[in-house]
Amino acid sequence: MPEKKAFDCVDMKNQIQAQHAVEYAGLSDEERWALVAHKLATSDDAIARKWREITALAESKKGKS
């Protein structure tokens, strides 16, 4: 029998998907995109900060073209 892992990435993925299913229930695709965009714009999470950095860099390059 395999030993119990301290961290189970598949279980974590399943939990996150279940949370998203509840959070996004009843929303249209446009509403979901708007919610994700809002979270990325306002979150202090590391991935959101990186997203803003990449987006700002892409926008600055568009302005130079």
MODELLER restraints for C-alpha pairs under 7 A, 6 or more apart:
rsr = mdl.restraints
at = mdl.atoms
rsr.add(forms.Gaussian(group=physical.xy_distance, feature=features.Distance(at['CA:24:A'], at['CA:32:A']), mean=6.50, stdev=0.5))
rsr.add(forms.Gaussian(group=physical.xy_distance, feature=features.Distance(at['CA:40:A'], at['CA:48:A']), mean=4.80, stdev=0.5))
rsr.add(forms.Gaussian(group=physical.xy_distance, feature=features.Distance(at['CA:41:A'], at['CA:52:A']), mean=6.93, stdev=0.5))
